[in-house]
Amino acid sequence: MKRELLHLVLAVVLVDALFIAGYHLFQLERVSSPYTIGYTAAWTAITLLIVLRALARIRSLRRRVR
């Protein structure tokens, strides 16, 4: 279970690092609002999918232990 939690944290940190780098690489601070909102929405959706998937795995492991 600790291993799955570590994977969750590392995956979120990796996704955040990639999206932050992409934000600066594509110079999104200079473009119009719809592009930055779309980028932020994609970032949030991908992070949410990763977190929900990892929490489901952790929850299933906790049920097996009990």
Residue pairs with C-beta under 8 A, 6 or more apart in sequence:
1 58
1 61
1 62
1 65
4 54
4 57
4 58
4 61
5 54
5 58
7 54
8 50
8 51
8 54
8 55
8 58
11 50
11 54
12 47
12 50
12 51
15 43
15 46
15 47
15 50
16 47
19 39
19 43
19 46
22 28
22 39
23 29
23 39
26 39
28 35
28 36
28 39
29 36
